[in-house]
Amino acid sequence: MSTKNAHKAKYHFYFTTAVLKHAEDNHINIGDCFGYGEDNFVVDLYPYSNLIYRCDVLTK
């Protein structure tokens, strides 16, 4: 894995963790809210994680 991909994975991990913690703290069930499982939801968050990574890289 390249360093760039490792950094993207780190962003995805922390972003996903924050989103899922927010959902749990607010009693939001991912399956009920979006109609599919948490695993698929995590995969679907990746483009947003990538966007956050790209924006962060551009501002440095």
CHARMM internal coordinates of N, CA and C (Angstrom, degrees):
IC EDIT
DIST 1 N 1 CA 1.4481
DIST 1 CA 1 C 1.5255
ANGL 1 N 1 CA 1 C 107.93
DIST 1 C 2 N 1.3132
ANGL 1 CA 1 C 2 N 116.12
DIHE 1 N 1 CA 1 C 2 N 131.91
DIST 2 N 2 CA 1.4549
ANGL 1 C 2 N 2 CA 119.49
DIHE 1 CA 1 C 2 N 2 CA 178.84
DIST 2 CA 2 C 1.5271
ANGL 2 N 2 CA 2 C 110.16
DIHE 1 C 2 N 2 CA 2 C -73.82
DIST 2 C 3 N 1.3076
ANGL 2 CA 2 C 3 N 115.30
DIHE 2 N 2 CA 2 C 3 N 163.43
DIST 3 N 3 CA 1.4612
ANGL 2 C 3 N 3 CA 120.21
DIHE 2 CA 2 C 3 N 3 CA 179.09
DIST 3 CA 3 C 1.5230
ANGL 3 N 3 CA 3 C 110.55
DIHE 2 C 3 N 3 CA 3 C -61.24
DIST 3 C 4 N 1.3351
ANGL 3 CA 3 C 4 N 116.25
DIHE 3 N 3 CA 3 C 4 N -39.89
DIST 4 N 4 CA 1.4690
ANGL 3 C 4 N 4 CA 120.82
DIHE 3 CA 3 C 4 N 4 CA 179.58
DIST 4 CA 4 C 1.5302
ANGL 4 N 4 CA 4 C 110.48
DIHE 3 C 4 N 4 CA 4 C -59.74
DIST 4 C 5 N 1.3261
ANGL 4 CA 4 C 5 N 116.74
DIHE 4 N 4 CA 4 C 5 N -45.98
DIST 5 N 5 CA 1.4667
ANGL 4 C 5 N 5 CA 120.32
DIHE 4 CA 4 C 5 N 5 CA 179.25
DIST 5 CA 5 C 1.5227
ANGL 5 N 5 CA 5 C 111.72
DIHE 4 C 5 N 5 CA 5 C -66.24
DIST 5 C 6 N 1.3184
ANGL 5 CA 5 C 6 N 116.62
DIHE 5 N 5 CA 5 C 6 N -34.99
DIST 6 N 6 CA 1.4642
ANGL 5 C 6 N 6 CA 120.02
DIHE 5 CA 5 C 6 N 6 CA 177.84
DIST 6 CA 6 C 1.5259
ANGL 6 N 6 CA 6 C 110.37
DIHE 5 C 6 N 6 CA 6 C -65.24
DIST 6 C 7 N 1.3292
ANGL 6 CA 6 C 7 N 116.66
DIHE 6 N 6 CA 6 C 7 N -39.73
DIST 7 N 7 CA 1.4652
ANGL 6 C 7 N 7 CA 119.89
DIHE 6 CA 6 C 7 N 7 CA 177.68
DIST 7 CA 7 C 1.5275
ANGL 7 N 7 CA 7 C 110.95
DIHE 6 C 7 N 7 CA 7 C -66.60
DIST 7 C 8 N 1.3253
ANGL 7 CA 7 C 8 N 117.07
DIHE 7 N 7 CA 7 C 8 N -40.69
DIST 8 N 8 CA 1.4698
ANGL 7 C 8 N 8 CA 120.34
DIHE 7 CA 7 C 8 N 8 CA 176.98
DIST 8 CA 8 C 1.5276
ANGL 8 N 8 CA 8 C 110.47
DIHE 7 C 8 N 8 CA 8 C -61.86
DIST 8 C 9 N 1.3160
ANGL 8 CA 8 C 9 N 116.42
DIHE 8 N 8 CA 8 C 9 N -41.41
DIST 9 N 9 CA 1.4690
ANGL 8 C 9 N 9 CA 120.55
DIHE 8 CA 8 C 9 N 9 CA 179.09
DIST 9 CA 9 C 1.5253
ANGL 9 N 9 CA 9 C 110.67
DIHE 8 C 9 N 9 CA 9 C -63.33
DIST 9 C 10 N 1.3207
ANGL 9 CA 9 C 10 N 116.59
DIHE 9 N 9 CA 9 C 10 N -38.25
DIST 10 N 10 CA 1.4675
ANGL 9 C 10 N 10 CA 120.86
DIHE 9 CA 9 C 10 N 10 CA 178.51
DIST 10 CA 10 C 1.5306
ANGL 10 N 10 CA 10 C 110.18
DIHE 9 C 10 N 10 CA 10 C -64.28
DIST 10 C 11 N 1.3152
ANGL 10 CA 10 C 11 N 116.91
DIHE 10 N 10 CA 10 C 11 N -45.07
DIST 11 N 11 CA 1.4660
ANGL 10 C 11 N 11 CA 120.69
DIHE 10 CA 10 C 11 N 11 CA 177.37
DIST 11 CA 11 C 1.5246
ANGL 11 N 11 CA 11 C 110.27
DIHE 10 C 11 N 11 CA 11 C -60.20
DIST 11 C 12 N 1.3316
ANGL 11 CA 11 C 12 N 116.32
DIHE 11 N 11 CA 11 C 12 N -43.16
DIST 12 N 12 CA 1.4616
ANGL 11 C 12 N 12 CA 120.51
DIHE 11 CA 11 C 12 N 12 CA -179.31
DIST 12 CA 12 C 1.5286
ANGL 12 N 12 CA 12 C 110.44
DIHE 11 C 12 N 12 CA 12 C -63.76
DIST 12 C 13 N 1.3084
ANGL 12 CA 12 C 13 N 116.98
DIHE 12 N 12 CA 12 C 13 N -42.33
DIST 13 N 13 CA 1.4644
ANGL 12 C 13 N 13 CA 120.60
DIHE 12 CA 12 C 13 N 13 CA 179.32
DIST 13 CA 13 C 1.5279
ANGL 13 N 13 CA 13 C 111.12
DIHE 12 C 13 N 13 CA 13 C -60.15
DIST 13 C 14 N 1.3286
ANGL 13 CA 13 C 14 N 116.59
DIHE 13 N 13 CA 13 C 14 N -50.49
DIST 14 N 14 CA 1.4636
ANGL 13 C 14 N 14 CA 119.45
DIHE 13 CA 13 C 14 N 14 CA -176.28
DIST 14 CA 14 C 1.5238
ANGL 14 N 14 CA 14 C 112.07
DIHE 13 C 14 N 14 CA 14 C -69.72
DIST 14 C 15 N 1.3295
ANGL 14 CA 14 C 15 N 117.57
DIHE 14 N 14 CA 14 C 15 N -38.50
DIST 15 N 15 CA 1.4653
ANGL 14 C 15 N 15 CA 120.58
DIHE 14 CA 14 C 15 N 15 CA 177.66
DIST 15 CA 15 C 1.5249
ANGL 15 N 15 CA 15 C 110.48
DIHE 14 C 15 N 15 CA 15 C -64.64
DIST 15 C 16 N 1.3262
ANGL 15 CA 15 C 16 N 116.70
DIHE 15 N 15 CA 15 C 16 N -46.88
DIST 16 N 16 CA 1.4630
ANGL 15 C 16 N 16 CA 121.30
DIHE 15 CA 15 C 16 N 16 CA -179.85
DIST 16 CA 16 C 1.5256
ANGL 16 N 16 CA 16 C 110.75
DIHE 15 C 16 N 16 CA 16 C -62.70
DIST 16 C 17 N 1.3165
ANGL 16 CA 16 C 17 N 116.85
DIHE 16 N 16 CA 16 C 17 N -42.74
DIST 17 N 17 CA 1.4612
ANGL 16 C 17 N 17 CA 120.83
DIHE 16 CA 16 C 17 N 17 CA 178.20
DIST 17 CA 17 C 1.5268
ANGL 17 N 17 CA 17 C 110.76
DIHE 16 C 17 N 17 CA 17 C -59.95
DIST 17 C 18 N 1.3254
ANGL 17 CA 17 C 18 N 116.89
DIHE 17 N 17 CA 17 C 18 N -42.84
DIST 18 N 18 CA 1.4674
ANGL 17 C 18 N 18 CA 120.52
DIHE 17 CA 17 C 18 N 18 CA 179.92
DIST 18 CA 18 C 1.5236
ANGL 18 N 18 CA 18 C 111.50
DIHE 17 C 18 N 18 CA 18 C -65.78
DIST 18 C 19 N 1.3299
ANGL 18 CA 18 C 19 N 116.94
DIHE 18 N 18 CA 18 C 19 N -42.69
DIST 19 N 19 CA 1.4685
ANGL 18 C 19 N 19 CA 120.58
DIHE 18 CA 18 C 19 N 19 CA -179.97
DIST 19 CA 19 C 1.5265
ANGL 19 N 19 CA 19 C 110.49
DIHE 18 C 19 N 19 CA 19 C -64.29
DIST 19 C 20 N 1.3276
ANGL 19 CA 19 C 20 N 116.95
DIHE 19 N 19 CA 19 C 20 N -46.38
DIST 20 N 20 CA 1.4634
ANGL 19 C 20 N 20 CA 120.06
DIHE 19 CA 19 C 20 N 20 CA -178.73
DIST 20 CA 20 C 1.5331
ANGL 20 N 20 CA 20 C 111.81
DIHE 19 C 20 N 20 CA 20 C -67.74
DIST 20 C 21 N 1.3283
ANGL 20 CA 20 C 21 N 117.10
DIHE 20 N 20 CA 20 C 21 N -35.51
DIST 21 N 21 CA 1.4701
ANGL 20 C 21 N 21 CA 119.71
DIHE 20 CA 20 C 21 N 21 CA 176.67
DIST 21 CA 21 C 1.5228
ANGL 21 N 21 CA 21 C 109.89
DIHE 20 C 21 N 21 CA 21 C -65.81
DIST 21 C 22 N 1.3250
ANGL 21 CA 21 C 22 N 117.11
DIHE 21 N 21 CA 21 C 22 N -42.18
DIST 22 N 22 CA 1.4659
ANGL 21 C 22 N 22 CA 120.64
DIHE 21 CA 21 C 22 N 22 CA 177.64
DIST 22 CA 22 C 1.5287
ANGL 22 N 22 CA 22 C 110.26
DIHE 21 C 22 N 22 CA 22 C -60.47
DIST 22 C 23 N 1.3256
ANGL 22 CA 22 C 23 N 116.14
DIHE 22 N 22 CA 22 C 23 N -43.71
DIST 23 N 23 CA 1.4705
ANGL 22 C 23 N 23 CA 120.18
DIHE 22 CA 22 C 23 N 23 CA 178.94
DIST 23 CA 23 C 1.5292
ANGL 23 N 23 CA 23 C 110.50
DIHE 22 C 23 N 23 CA 23 C -61.34
DIST 23 C 24 N 1.3216
ANGL 23 CA 23 C 24 N 116.12
DIHE 23 N 23 CA 23 C 24 N -45.37
DIST 24 N 24 CA 1.4715
ANGL 23 C 24 N 24 CA 119.79
DIHE 23 CA 23 C 24 N 24 CA -179.47
DIST 24 CA 24 C 1.5250
ANGL 24 N 24 CA 24 C 111.49
DIHE 23 C 24 N 24 CA 24 C -64.79
DIST 24 C 25 N 1.3311
ANGL 24 CA 24 C 25 N 116.62
DIHE 24 N 24 CA 24 C 25 N -44.16
DIST 25 N 25 CA 1.4681
ANGL 24 C 25 N 25 CA 120.52
DIHE 24 CA 24 C 25 N 25 CA -179.15
DIST 25 CA 25 C 1.5286
ANGL 25 N 25 CA 25 C 112.18
DIHE 24 C 25 N 25 CA 25 C -62.53
DIST 25 C 26 N 1.3228
ANGL 25 CA 25 C 26 N 116.05
DIHE 25 N 25 CA 25 C 26 N -27.85
DIST 26 N 26 CA 1.4625
ANGL 25 C 26 N 26 CA 121.04
DIHE 25 CA 25 C 26 N 26 CA -178.06
DIST 26 CA 26 C 1.5214
ANGL 26 N 26 CA 26 C 112.77
DIHE 25 C 26 N 26 CA 26 C -104.22
DIST 26 C 27 N 1.3326
ANGL 26 CA 26 C 27 N 115.79
DIHE 26 N 26 CA 26 C 27 N 14.76
DIST 27 N 27 CA 1.4725
ANGL 26 C 27 N 27 CA 122.31
DIHE 26 CA 26 C 27 N 27 CA 176.68
DIST 27 CA 27 C 1.5291
ANGL 27 N 27 CA 27 C 111.97
DIHE 26 C 27 N 27 CA 27 C 56.30
DIST 27 C 28 N 1.3364
ANGL 27 CA 27 C 28 N 115.53
DIHE 27 N 27 CA 27 C 28 N 41.54
DIST 28 N 28 CA 1.4640
ANGL 27 C 28 N 28 CA 121.56
DIHE 27 CA 27 C 28 N 28 CA 177.44
DIST 28 CA 28 C 1.5215
ANGL 28 N 28 CA 28 C 107.55
DIHE 27 C 28 N 28 CA 28 C -99.87
DIST 28 C 29 N 1.3093
ANGL 28 CA 28 C 29 N 116.61
DIHE 28 N 28 CA 28 C 29 N 121.95
DIST 29 N 29 CA 1.4555
ANGL 28 C 29 N 29 CA 121.76
DIHE 28 CA 28 C 29 N 29 CA 177.73
DIST 29 CA 29 C 1.5237
ANGL 29 N 29 CA 29 C 107.97
DIHE 28 C 29 N 29 CA 29 C -92.23
DIST 29 C 30 N 1.3303
ANGL 29 CA 29 C 30 N 117.07
DIHE 29 N 29 CA 29 C 30 N 118.77
DIST 30 N 30 CA 1.4639
ANGL 29 C 30 N 30 CA 121.58
DIHE 29 CA 29 C 30 N 30 CA -176.95
DIST 30 CA 30 C 1.5221
ANGL 30 N 30 CA 30 C 110.81
DIHE 29 C 30 N 30 CA 30 C -58.36
DIST 30 C 31 N 1.3145
ANGL 30 CA 30 C 31 N 117.12
DIHE 30 N 30 CA 30 C 31 N -44.25
DIST 31 N 31 CA 1.4646
ANGL 30 C 31 N 31 CA 120.83
DIHE 30 CA 30 C 31 N 31 CA -179.71
DIST 31 CA 31 C 1.5127
ANGL 31 N 31 CA 31 C 112.64
DIHE 30 C 31 N 31 CA 31 C -61.36
DIST 31 C 32 N 1.3303
ANGL 31 CA 31 C 32 N 116.43
DIHE 31 N 31 CA 31 C 32 N -43.48
DIST 32 N 32 CA 1.4630
ANGL 31 C 32 N 32 CA 120.32
DIHE 31 CA 31 C 32 N 32 CA 179.25
DIST 32 CA 32 C 1.5252
ANGL 32 N 32 CA 32 C 111.78
DIHE 31 C 32 N 32 CA 32 C -69.99
DIST 32 C 33 N 1.3080
ANGL 32 CA 32 C 33 N 115.94
DIHE 32 N 32 CA 32 C 33 N -37.01
DIST 33 N 33 CA 1.4619
ANGL 32 C 33 N 33 CA 120.58
DIHE 32 CA 32 C 33 N 33 CA -175.36
DIST 33 CA 33 C 1.5316
ANGL 33 N 33 CA 33 C 112.41
DIHE 32 C 33 N 33 CA 33 C -76.28
DIST 33 C 34 N 1.3382
ANGL 33 CA 33 C 34 N 117.00
DIHE 33 N 33 CA 33 C 34 N -42.14
DIST 34 N 34 CA 1.4613
ANGL 33 C 34 N 34 CA 120.68
DIHE 33 CA 33 C 34 N 34 CA -174.52
DIST 34 CA 34 C 1.5193
ANGL 34 N 34 CA 34 C 113.91
DIHE 33 C 34 N 34 CA 34 C -110.03
DIST 34 C 35 N 1.3069
ANGL 34 CA 34 C 35 N 117.13
DIHE 34 N 34 CA 34 C 35 N -10.76
DIST 35 N 35 CA 1.4565
ANGL 34 C 35 N 35 CA 120.12
DIHE 34 CA 34 C 35 N 35 CA 174.93
DIST 35 CA 35 C 1.5136
ANGL 35 N 35 CA 35 C 115.64
DIHE 34 C 35 N 35 CA 35 C 82.23
DIST 35 C 36 N 1.3153
ANGL 35 CA 35 C 36 N 117.78
DIHE 35 N 35 CA 35 C 36 N 14.80
DIST 36 N 36 CA 1.4649
ANGL 35 C 36 N 36 CA 120.23
DIHE 35 CA 35 C 36 N 36 CA 173.69
DIST 36 CA 36 C 1.5192
ANGL 36 N 36 CA 36 C 109.77
DIHE 35 C 36 N 36 CA 36 C -153.01
DIST 36 C 37 N 1.3119
ANGL 36 CA 36 C 37 N 115.87
DIHE 36 N 36 CA 36 C 37 N 174.41
DIST 37 N 37 CA 1.4550
ANGL 36 C 37 N 37 CA 121.33
DIHE 36 CA 36 C 37 N 37 CA -171.38
DIST 37 CA 37 C 1.5138
ANGL 37 N 37 CA 37 C 115.01
DIHE 36 C 37 N 37 CA 37 C -71.56
DIST 37 C 38 N 1.3210
ANGL 37 CA 37 C 38 N 113.76
DIHE 37 N 37 CA 37 C 38 N 163.28
DIST 38 N 38 CA 1.4578
ANGL 37 C 38 N 38 CA 121.16
DIHE 37 CA 37 C 38 N 38 CA -178.92
DIST 38 CA 38 C 1.5263
ANGL 38 N 38 CA 38 C 112.13
DIHE 37 C 38 N 38 CA 38 C -62.91
DIST 38 C 39 N 1.3251
ANGL 38 CA 38 C 39 N 117.86
DIHE 38 N 38 CA 38 C 39 N -35.73
DIST 39 N 39 CA 1.4683
ANGL 38 C 39 N 39 CA 120.67
DIHE 38 CA 38 C 39 N 39 CA 179.14
DIST 39 CA 39 C 1.5255
ANGL 39 N 39 CA 39 C 110.80
DIHE 38 C 39 N 39 CA 39 C -60.37
DIST 39 C 40 N 1.3184
ANGL 39 CA 39 C 40 N 116.66
DIHE 39 N 39 CA 39 C 40 N -45.79
DIST 40 N 40 CA 1.4649
ANGL 39 C 40 N 40 CA 120.35
DIHE 39 CA 39 C 40 N 40 CA 178.65
DIST 40 CA 40 C 1.5231
ANGL 40 N 40 CA 40 C 110.75
DIHE 39 C 40 N 40 CA 40 C -65.80
DIST 40 C 41 N 1.3119
ANGL 40 CA 40 C 41 N 116.30
DIHE 40 N 40 CA 40 C 41 N -37.74
DIST 41 N 41 CA 1.4599
ANGL 40 C 41 N 41 CA 121.04
DIHE 40 CA 40 C 41 N 41 CA 178.40
DIST 41 CA 41 C 1.5274
ANGL 41 N 41 CA 41 C 110.66
DIHE 40 C 41 N 41 CA 41 C -60.79
DIST 41 C 42 N 1.3263
ANGL 41 CA 41 C 42 N 116.68
DIHE 41 N 41 CA 41 C 42 N -43.26
DIST 42 N 42 CA 1.4678
ANGL 41 C 42 N 42 CA 121.31
DIHE 41 CA 41 C 42 N 42 CA 179.14
DIST 42 CA 42 C 1.5265
ANGL 42 N 42 CA 42 C 110.16
DIHE 41 C 42 N 42 CA 42 C -62.26
DIST 42 C 43 N 1.3127
ANGL 42 CA 42 C 43 N 117.36
DIHE 42 N 42 CA 42 C 43 N -42.14
DIST 43 N 43 CA 1.4692
ANGL 42 C 43 N 43 CA 120.90
DIHE 42 CA 42 C 43 N 43 CA 177.94
DIST 43 CA 43 C 1.5274
ANGL 43 N 43 CA 43 C 109.94
DIHE 42 C 43 N 43 CA 43 C -63.84
DIST 43 C 44 N 1.3225
ANGL 43 CA 43 C 44 N 117.06
DIHE 43 N 43 CA 43 C 44 N -41.49
DIST 44 N 44 CA 1.4655
ANGL 43 C 44 N 44 CA 120.77
DIHE 43 CA 43 C 44 N 44 CA -179.42
DIST 44 CA 44 C 1.5247
ANGL 44 N 44 CA 44 C 112.80
DIHE 43 C 44 N 44 CA 44 C -68.53
DIST 44 C 45 N 1.3121
ANGL 44 CA 44 C 45 N 118.33
DIHE 44 N 44 CA 44 C 45 N -19.30
DIST 45 N 45 CA 1.4664
ANGL 44 C 45 N 45 CA 121.17
DIHE 44 CA 44 C 45 N 45 CA 176.51
DIST 45 CA 45 C 1.5294
ANGL 45 N 45 CA 45 C 112.45
DIHE 44 C 45 N 45 CA 45 C -76.85
DIST 45 C 46 N 1.3238
ANGL 45 CA 45 C 46 N 117.88
DIHE 45 N 45 CA 45 C 46 N -16.24
DIST 46 N 46 CA 1.4693
ANGL 45 C 46 N 46 CA 120.33
DIHE 45 CA 45 C 46 N 46 CA -173.93
DIST 46 CA 46 C 1.5270
ANGL 46 N 46 CA 46 C 113.42
DIHE 45 C 46 N 46 CA 46 C -56.80
DIST 46 C 47 N 1.3378
ANGL 46 CA 46 C 47 N 120.14
DIHE 46 N 46 CA 46 C 47 N -45.00
DIST 47 N 47 CA 1.4733
ANGL 46 C 47 N 47 CA 117.78
DIHE 46 CA 46 C 47 N 47 CA 179.15
DIST 47 CA 47 C 1.5353
ANGL 47 N 47 CA 47 C 112.91
DIHE 46 C 47 N 47 CA 47 C -58.69
DIST 47 C 48 N 1.3186
ANGL 47 CA 47 C 48 N 116.80
DIHE 47 N 47 CA 47 C 48 N -33.68
DIST 48 N 48 CA 1.4646
ANGL 47 C 48 N 48 CA 120.11
DIHE 47 CA 47 C 48 N 48 CA 177.93
DIST 48 CA 48 C 1.5270
ANGL 48 N 48 CA 48 C 110.67
DIHE 47 C 48 N 48 CA 48 C -71.41
DIST 48 C 49 N 1.3107
ANGL 48 CA 48 C 49 N 116.53
DIHE 48 N 48 CA 48 C 49 N -38.35
DIST 49 N 49 CA 1.4688
ANGL 48 C 49 N 49 CA 120.51
DIHE 48 CA 48 C 49 N 49 CA 175.81
DIST 49 CA 49 C 1.5199
ANGL 49 N 49 CA 49 C 109.99
DIHE 48 C 49 N 49 CA 49 C -62.49
DIST 49 C 50 N 1.3175
ANGL 49 CA 49 C 50 N 116.27
DIHE 49 N 49 CA 49 C 50 N -41.59
DIST 50 N 50 CA 1.4580
ANGL 49 C 50 N 50 CA 121.25
DIHE 49 CA 49 C 50 N 50 CA 179.30
DIST 50 CA 50 C 1.5271
ANGL 50 N 50 CA 50 C 110.39
DIHE 49 C 50 N 50 CA 50 C -64.07
DIST 50 C 51 N 1.3131
ANGL 50 CA 50 C 51 N 117.24
DIHE 50 N 50 CA 50 C 51 N -40.41
DIST 51 N 51 CA 1.4623
ANGL 50 C 51 N 51 CA 121.21
DIHE 50 CA 50 C 51 N 51 CA 177.94
DIST 51 CA 51 C 1.5291
ANGL 51 N 51 CA 51 C 110.75
DIHE 50 C 51 N 51 CA 51 C -63.59
DIST 51 C 52 N 1.3154
ANGL 51 CA 51 C 52 N 117.08
DIHE 51 N 51 CA 51 C 52 N -43.20
DIST 52 N 52 CA 1.4687
ANGL 51 C 52 N 52 CA 120.88
DIHE 51 CA 51 C 52 N 52 CA 176.98
DIST 52 CA 52 C 1.5222
ANGL 52 N 52 CA 52 C 109.90
DIHE 51 C 52 N 52 CA 52 C -60.81
DIST 52 C 53 N 1.3247
ANGL 52 CA 52 C 53 N 116.82
DIHE 52 N 52 CA 52 C 53 N -43.46
DIST 53 N 53 CA 1.4677
ANGL 52 C 53 N 53 CA 121.26
DIHE 52 CA 52 C 53 N 53 CA 178.26
DIST 53 CA 53 C 1.5299
ANGL 53 N 53 CA 53 C 110.43
DIHE 52 C 53 N 53 CA 53 C -59.50
DIST 53 C 54 N 1.3296
ANGL 53 CA 53 C 54 N 116.39
DIHE 53 N 53 CA 53 C 54 N -48.52
DIST 54 N 54 CA 1.4661
ANGL 53 C 54 N 54 CA 120.56
DIHE 53 CA 53 C 54 N 54 CA -177.51
DIST 54 CA 54 C 1.5239
ANGL 54 N 54 CA 54 C 111.64
DIHE 53 C 54 N 54 CA 54 C -63.45
DIST 54 C 55 N 1.3237
ANGL 54 CA 54 C 55 N 117.28
DIHE 54 N 54 CA 54 C 55 N -41.35
DIST 55 N 55 CA 1.4684
ANGL 54 C 55 N 55 CA 120.72
DIHE 54 CA 54 C 55 N 55 CA 177.97
DIST 55 CA 55 C 1.5231
ANGL 55 N 55 CA 55 C 110.85
DIHE 54 C 55 N 55 CA 55 C -64.47
DIST 55 C 56 N 1.3163
ANGL 55 CA 55 C 56 N 116.87
DIHE 55 N 55 CA 55 C 56 N -40.09
DIST 56 N 56 CA 1.4563
ANGL 55 C 56 N 56 CA 120.62
DIHE 55 CA 55 C 56 N 56 CA 179.54
DIST 56 CA 56 C 1.5243
ANGL 56 N 56 CA 56 C 111.06
DIHE 55 C 56 N 56 CA 56 C -66.02
DIST 56 C 57 N 1.3137
ANGL 56 CA 56 C 57 N 116.93
DIHE 56 N 56 CA 56 C 57 N -40.77
DIST 57 N 57 CA 1.4649
ANGL 56 C 57 N 57 CA 120.81
DIHE 56 CA 56 C 57 N 57 CA 179.69
DIST 57 CA 57 C 1.5272
ANGL 57 N 57 CA 57 C 110.30
DIHE 56 C 57 N 57 CA 57 C -65.00
DIST 57 C 58 N 1.3243
ANGL 57 CA 57 C 58 N 117.17
DIHE 57 N 57 CA 57 C 58 N -39.00
DIST 58 N 58 CA 1.4660
ANGL 57 C 58 N 58 CA 120.93
DIHE 57 CA 57 C 58 N 58 CA -179.13
DIST 58 CA 58 C 1.5235
ANGL 58 N 58 CA 58 C 112.70
DIHE 57 C 58 N 58 CA 58 C -68.73
DIST 58 C 59 N 1.3139
ANGL 58 CA 58 C 59 N 117.57
DIHE 58 N 58 CA 58 C 59 N -25.56
DIST 59 N 59 CA 1.4661
ANGL 58 C 59 N 59 CA 120.14
DIHE 58 CA 58 C 59 N 59 CA -177.86
DIST 59 CA 59 C 1.5194
ANGL 59 N 59 CA 59 C 112.87
DIHE 58 C 59 N 59 CA 59 C -88.92
DIST 59 C 60 N 1.3111
ANGL 59 CA 59 C 60 N 117.49
DIHE 59 N 59 CA 59 C 60 N -2.24
DIST 60 N 60 CA 1.4784
ANGL 59 C 60 N 60 CA 120.05
DIHE 59 CA 59 C 60 N 60 CA 179.94
DIST 60 CA 60 C 1.5025
ANGL 60 N 60 CA 60 C 110.74
DIHE 59 C 60 N 60 CA 60 C -93.72
END
COOR INIT
IC SEED 1 N 1 CA 1 C
IC BUILD
